[in-house]
Amino acid sequence: MDIVAKLKQLYEDRSLALNAREVILEKDEPTEADKATDAELKAKVDAATERIQALEELQKEKARTISAVVVSETVEASEIEVSEPNFIKDPKKGFSGVREYLSAVQKHGELNGRTPADERLAYLLPKYSGAVGSDEQMLSSDAYGGFLVPTGLAPGVLSIAPEDDILGPLVQRVPLDVPRVEFNARVDKNHTSSVAGGITFTRTPETTAGTSSRMQFEQIVLDAKELVGLTYAANRVLTYSPSSFVAMLQAGFSQALTGKLTDERINGSGTGQFQGVLASPALISQAEESTQTNATIIYENVINMRARCWGYNRAVWLGNHDILPQLMTMNFTSSAIAPIWQPSLREDHPDMLLGRPIIFTEFCQTLGTVGDLILANMSQYLEGTLQPLDSAESIHVRFENRETAFRFTIMNDARGAWTAALTPAKSSTTLSPFVALATRS
């Protein structure tokens, strides 16, 4: 470690020790332990002061030695006779005018103040050329001025803002009063014989009995599970941080929760977490075209997904950012070329795909895999919250470590309201509120 760095470290150590002594001496009735600690701190301060004085004296001796060498070299150089160029006697020093002089100065600046490229300018700066960087007060050297200039700390903490809650406003909210809630639902996903869960009408001749029918039911279950965020913070950080560390933790966990819920609404397995759209038993996986290239999205994919979506007027497209180039260059070719992608023309409004909004999220799968493009009617997605996000803190969990524990919890569950895709009355092609493009490989 060089002398300057060692001095800086000693100054910092002495300052910390002095601050600690100040805390002890400000007490009205310091304990015996406080007095013993103060004695140790005083010894550290005295030792640091003695060491600083020694290093500063050493630094002065080195500076005197360097100055003597410079003077010696200057004297030796002065004994050499050198004829001066003719332009030295010129009052303008060989420059035709201000423009030429300023041009030379500009080139000198481009060389960061080193030896000028123009010989005429060099003769105007002889007394500065050897001293620059060695005899002035400056910020780049702590010992010669850097210690005197304080550093600043900008308010707040820089961070990358996460995505907004893109799906939360679209789901069907269900109030939960107890952890497990069962919803009775009619089994009506096959309309080939009945559109009302098995109930039918029949036309019969006079005096002929009608055909009996009955309704069938099933249950959809929401079972609230606890989602926990936990962190620890040293008490010193909480006390001395210029920013509110607790407020930063609360904001960070709130943002982390938004990302977690968005991920589970799309990708959740349904075991110990949300049943996401991609795990719904009603999900339709739209197959790729027979002539389609791997890892692409073509017009036929989008049209076929649109044809399989139930409640398209309330659906939204979800996609990974990877697929954007595929969509923006997609065209429908018949007698004319018509784009099906429509970029947003208004601020804060999403782009459109086949007339419905498309929302890009990092939680959709990458291009070429199931889930890179999803068409979802989220009004058919049930989400219930038993306990909203709650925060608590404790100094007792790691009391001996002088740390505070922060815990954030929420209890909720979510899944699709459909247990199977719908078979229409006059078609074998099923419909669903959740449609995803199958793997293209």
C-alpha positions in Angstrom: 0.0 0.0 0.0 1.5 3.4 -0.9 1.9 6.3 1.5 -1.2 8.2 0.3 -3.5 5.2 0.6 -2.0 4.3 4.1 -2.6 7.9 5.2 -6.2 7.8 4.0 -6.8 4.5 5.9 -5.3 5.9 9.1 -7.4 9.1 8.9 -10.5 7.0 8.5 -9.6 4.7 11.4 -8.9 7.7 13.6 -12.1 9.3 12.7 -14.1 6.2 13.5 -12.4 5.9 16.9 -13.0 9.5 17.7 -16.7 9.2 16.8 -17.0 6.1 19.0 -15.3 8.0 21.9 -17.7 10.9 21.4 -20.7 8.5 21.8 -19.3 7.1 25.1 -18.3 10.5 26.5 -21.7 12.0 25.9 -23.3 9.5 28.3 -24.3 10.9 31.6 -23.2 7.8 33.5 -20.7 5.7 31.5 -20.3 2.2 32.8 -17.0 0.5 33.7 -17.2 -1.3 30.3 -17.7 2.0 28.6 -14.6 3.5 30.4 -12.5 0.5 29.4 -13.6 0.8 25.8 -12.9 4.5 25.8 -9.4 3.8 27.0 -8.8 1.4 24.1 -10.2 3.9 21.7 -8.0 6.6 23.0 -5.0 4.4 22.6 -6.0 3.7 19.0 -6.4 7.5 18.3 -2.9 8.2 19.8 -1.3 5.4 17.8 -3.0 6.5 14.6 -1.9 10.2 15.2 1.7 9.1 15.8 1.7 7.0 12.7 0.1 9.8 10.6 2.8 12.3 11.7 5.6 9.8 10.8 4.2 9.1 7.3 3.6 12.8 6.6 7.2 13.6 7.6 8.4 10.7 5.3 6.3 12.1 2.5 7.8 15.6 2.9 11.3 14.1 2.8 10.5 12.3 -0.5 9.1 15.5 -1.9 12.3 17.4 -1.0 14.4 14.6 -2.6 12.4 14.8 -5.8 12.7 18.6 -5.9 16.5 18.4 -5.5 16.7 16.0 -8.4 14.6 18.2 -10.6 16.7 21.3 -9.7 19.9 19.3 -10.5 18.6 18.2 -13.8 17.5 21.7 -14.6 20.9 23.2 -13.9 22.6 20.6 -16.0 20.3 21.3 -18.9 20.8 25.0 -18.6 24.5 24.6 -19.3 23.8 23.3 -22.8 23.7 26.1 -25.4 20.8 25.8 -27.8 20.1 28.3 -30.6 16.6 29.6 -30.5 14.4 29.6 -33.6 13.8 32.8 -35.4 10.1 33.0 -34.5 11.1 33.6 -30.8 11.9 37.2 -31.6 8.6 37.6 -33.4 6.0 39.3 -31.1 3.4 36.9 -32.5 5.8 34.0 -32.1 5.4 32.9 -35.7 1.5 32.8 -35.7 -0.1 34.6 -38.6 -3.2 35.5 -36.4 -5.6 34.5 -33.7 -7.2 31.7 -35.7 -3.9 29.9 -36.2 -3.0 30.3 -32.6 -6.3 29.0 -31.4 -6.1 26.0 -33.7 -2.7 25.1 -32.2 -4.2 25.5 -28.7 -7.1 23.2 -29.6 -4.7 20.5 -30.8 -2.7 20.9 -27.6 -5.9 20.3 -25.6 -6.6 17.1 -27.6 -3.3 15.8 -26.3 -4.5 16.2 -22.7 -2.0 19.0 -22.0 1.0 17.0 -22.9 3.9 18.4 -25.1 2.3 20.5 -27.8 2.5 19.2 -31.4 3.2 22.8 -32.6 6.8 23.9 -31.8 5.7 27.6 -31.7 3.2 26.9 -28.9 5.8 24.8 -26.9 7.9 28.0 -26.5 5.0 29.8 -24.9 4.6 27.1 -22.2 8.2 26.3 -21.0 7.7 27.2 -17.4 4.6 25.0 -17.1 5.7 21.9 -19.0 7.8 20.3 -16.3 5.7 21.2 -13.3 2.2 20.1 -14.3 1.0 17.3 -12.2 3.7 17.5 -9.6 3.5 20.8 -7.6 -0.2 21.8 -7.3 -3.1 21.1 -5.0 -5.5 18.7 -6.8 -8.4 16.4 -6.2 -6.6 13.4 -7.7 -4.3 13.2 -4.8 -5.9 12.9 -1.3 -2.8 14.1 0.5 -2.7 17.3 -1.6 -6.4 18.3 -1.5 -8.5 15.3 -2.1 -9.3 14.9 1.6 -10.7 18.4 1.7 -13.4 17.9 -0.9 -16.4 15.9 0.4 -18.2 13.3 -1.6 -22.0 13.5 -2.2 -24.7 10.9 -2.2 -27.7 11.2 -4.5 -31.1 10.6 -2.9 -32.9 7.3 -3.6 -31.7 4.1 -5.1 -31.3 3.4 -8.8 -33.3 0.3 -9.9 -34.9 -1.2 -13.0 -38.7 -0.8 -12.7 -40.4 -4.2 -13.1 -43.4 -4.8 -15.2 -46.8 -3.5 -14.2 -49.4 -5.9 -13.0 -50.7 -6.8 -16.5 -53.1 -9.6 -15.6 -54.4 -8.6 -12.1 -57.0 -6.2 -13.4 -58.3 -8.7 -15.9 -59.0 -11.7 -13.7 -62.3 -12.6 -11.9 -61.8 -11.6 -8.3 -63.4 -14.0 -5.7 -63.7 -13.1 -2.0 -62.4 -15.7 0.4 -63.5 -15.9 4.1 -61.9 -19.2 4.8 -58.8 -20.9 3.4 -60.6 -23.4 1.3 -63.7 -22.5 -0.8 -65.5 -24.9 -3.2 -67.6 -23.5 -6.1 -70.4 -25.5 -7.5 -70.3 -25.4 -11.3 -72.5 -26.9 -14.0 -70.9 -29.4 -16.3 -71.7 -27.9 -19.6 -68.6 -28.2 -21.8 -70.3 -30.5 -24.4 -73.0 -28.8 -26.4 -73.6 -31.6 -28.8 -76.6 -32.7 -26.7 -77.2 -29.9 -24.3 -76.1 -26.3 -23.8 -77.3 -26.3 -20.1 -75.4 -29.0 -18.3 -77.6 -31.9 -19.6 -81.0 -30.2 -19.6 -82.8 -30.7 -22.9 -86.1 -30.0 -24.6 -87.8 -32.6 -26.9 -90.8 -32.3 -29.2 -93.3 -35.2 -28.8 -96.7 -36.1 -30.3 -99.8 -35.5 -28.4 -100.3 -37.8 -25.3 -96.6 -39.0 -25.6 -94.4 -38.5 -22.6 -91.4 -36.2 -22.9 -87.8 -37.3 -22.6 -86.4 -36.8 -19.1 -83.1 -35.0 -18.7 -81.0 -34.0 -15.7 -78.3 -31.4 -14.9 -74.8 -32.4 -13.9 -72.5 -30.5 -11.6 -68.8 -30.4 -10.6 -66.8 -28.4 -8.1 -64.0 -25.8 -8.6 -61.8 -25.5 -5.5 -59.6 -22.5 -4.4 -57.3 -23.4 -1.6 -55.4 -20.4 -0.2 -51.7 -21.0 0.2 -49.2 -18.7 1.9 -46.6 -16.9 -0.1 -43.8 -15.5 2.0 -41.0 -13.0 1.5 -38.2 -12.8 4.2 -35.1 -10.8 4.7 -32.8 -9.7 7.5 -31.1 -6.3 8.0 -28.3 -5.3 10.4 -29.5 -2.7 12.9 -26.6 -0.4 11.9 -27.9 -0.2 8.3 -31.4 0.6 9.6 -30.0 3.3 11.9 -27.4 5.0 9.7 -28.6 4.6 6.2 -29.5 8.1 4.8 -32.4 6.6 2.9 -35.3 4.8 4.6 -34.1 1.2 4.3 -37.5 -0.1 5.5 -39.3 1.8 2.8 -37.0 0.4 0.2 -37.6 -3.1 1.4 -41.3 -2.6 1.3 -41.2 -1.3 -2.2 -38.9 -4.1 -3.3 -41.1 -6.9 -1.9 -44.2 -5.2 -3.4 -42.6 -5.3 -6.9 -41.3 -8.8 -6.4 -44.9 -9.9 -5.5 -46.2 -8.5 -8.7 -43.7 -10.4 -10.8 -44.3 -13.6 -8.8 -48.1 -13.5 -9.3 -47.8 -12.7 -13.0 -45.5 -15.6 -13.5 -47.8 -18.0 -11.6 -50.9 -16.8 -13.5 -49.2 -17.9 -16.7 -46.9 -20.7 -15.7 -48.1 -21.9 -12.3 -48.3 -25.7 -12.0 -51.3 -25.8 -9.6 -49.4 -27.8 -7.0 -48.6 -25.5 -4.1 -49.1 -22.5 -6.3 -51.6 -21.0 -8.8 -52.8 -23.1 -11.6 -51.6 -21.0 -14.5 -53.1 -20.6 -17.9 -50.6 -23.1 -19.5 -51.5 -25.7 -16.9 -55.3 -25.3 -17.3 -57.1 -28.6 -18.2 -59.1 -26.4 -20.7 -56.0 -25.2 -22.5 -56.0 -25.6 -26.3 -52.6 -26.1 -27.8 -52.8 -24.9 -31.4 -50.6 -27.1 -33.6 -48.0 -25.6 -36.0 -48.5 -25.7 -39.8 -47.0 -28.7 -41.7 -44.8 -26.4 -43.8 -43.8 -24.1 -41.0 -40.2 -23.3 -40.2 -38.9 -23.9 -36.7 -39.1 -21.1 -34.1 -41.4 -18.9 -36.2 -44.9 -17.5 -36.0 -46.9 -17.1 -39.2 -50.3 -15.7 -40.1 -52.0 -19.1 -40.1 -51.0 -19.6 -36.4 -52.7 -16.4 -35.4 -55.8 -17.0 -37.4 -56.2 -20.6 -36.1 -55.7 -19.4 -32.5 -58.4 -16.7 -33.0 -60.8 -19.4 -34.3 -60.3 -21.5 -31.1 -60.8 -18.7 -28.6 -64.1 -18.5 -26.6 -65.1 -14.9 -25.7 -62.6 -13.3 -28.1 -64.2 -9.8 -27.5 -62.7 -9.9 -23.9 -59.5 -11.7 -24.7 -55.9 -10.4 -24.8 -52.8 -11.7 -26.5 -49.8 -12.3 -24.3 -46.3 -12.7 -25.8 -42.6 -12.8 -25.0 -40.6 -9.9 -26.3 -38.7 -12.4 -28.6 -41.7 -12.7 -30.9 -42.1 -9.1 -31.7 -40.1 -9.2 -35.0 -42.2 -12.2 -36.1 -45.5 -10.2 -35.5 -44.4 -6.9 -37.0 -43.3 -8.5 -40.3 -46.4 -10.8 -40.6 -48.7 -10.2 -43.6 -51.8 -11.8 -45.0 -51.3 -12.3 -48.7 -54.3 -12.7 -51.0 -55.1 -10.2 -53.7 -53.3 -7.6 -51.5 -50.9 -7.6 -48.6 -52.6 -6.6 -45.4 -50.7 -6.4 -42.0 -52.5 -7.9 -39.1 -50.2 -6.2 -36.6 -51.2 -2.6 -35.6 -48.7 -0.6 -33.5 -50.2 1.7 -30.9 -51.0 5.2 -32.1 -51.7 6.6 -28.6 -49.5 6.9 -25.6 -50.2 4.3 -22.8 -52.3 2.1 -25.2 -51.1 -1.4 -26.2 -50.3 -2.6 -29.7 -53.1 -4.6 -31.4 -53.1 -8.0 -33.0 -56.2 -9.0 -35.0 -58.1 -6.2 -33.2 -57.3 -7.2 -29.6 -54.5 -5.8 -27.3 -51.2 -7.6 -27.1 -49.2 -7.4 -23.9 -45.5 -8.3 -23.9 -44.1 -9.9 -20.7 -40.9 -11.5 -19.8 -42.9 -14.3 -18.1 -44.1 -15.8 -21.4 -41.9 -18.5 -22.9 -39.2 -17.8 -25.5 -39.8 -18.0 -29.2 -40.6 -21.5 -30.6 -41.9 -23.0 -27.3 -45.4 -23.4 -25.9 -46.3 -20.2 -24.2 -44.4 -17.7 -26.4 -47.8 -16.6 -27.7 -51.0 -17.0 -25.7 -54.6 -15.9 -26.3 -56.4 -15.6 -23.0 -59.8 -14.5 -21.8 -58.9 -13.8 -18.2 -62.4 -13.1 -17.1 -62.6 -17.0 -16.9 -59.7 -17.1 -14.5 -60.7 -17.2 -10.8 -58.4 -15.5 -8.2 -59.2 -15.4 -4.5 -57.3 -13.7 -1.7 -57.8 -14.7 1.9 -55.1 -12.4 3.4 -53.8 -9.3 1.5 -50.1 -8.5 1.6 -49.1 -8.1 5.2 -45.8 -7.1 6.6 -44.2 -7.7 10.1 -40.8 -7.1 11.6 -39.0 -8.5 14.7 -35.9 -7.7 16.6 -36.0 -11.0 18.5 -35.3 -13.6 15.7 -31.6 -12.6 15.5 -31.4 -10.5 18.6 -27.9 -11.5 19.5 -26.7 -10.7 16.0 -28.2 -7.2 16.2 -30.4 -7.8 13.2 -34.0 -7.2 12.4 -36.2 -9.7 10.5 -38.7 -8.5 7.9 -41.5 -10.8 6.7 -44.1 -10.2 4.1 -47.0 -12.7 3.6 -50.1 -13.1 1.4 -52.5 -16.0 1.2 -54.3 -16.6 -2.1 -55.1 -19.1 -4.8 -56.1 -19.0 -8.5 -57.1 -21.2 -11.4 -59.2 -21.3 -14.5 -62.9 -21.7 -14.1 -63.0 -24.3 -16.9 -62.1 -27.9 -16.3 -62.3 -28.9 -20.0 -62.5 -27.2 -23.5 -66.0 -26.6 -25.0 -67.2 -28.8 -27.8 -69.7 -26.7 -29.8 -73.1 -28.0 -30.9 -72.3 -28.1 -34.6 -68.5 -28.6 -34.7 -65.9 -31.0 -33.4 -63.4 -28.2 -33.1 -63.2 -27.3 -29.5 -63.2 -23.8 -28.0 -61.5 -22.4 -24.8 -60.8 -19.1 -23.1 -57.1 -20.2 -23.1 -55.3 -20.9 -26.3 -51.5 -21.3 -26.7 -49.4 -21.9 -29.8 -47.7 -25.3 -29.7 -44.0 -25.9 -29.9 -42.5 -25.3 -33.4 -39.5 -27.6 -33.8 
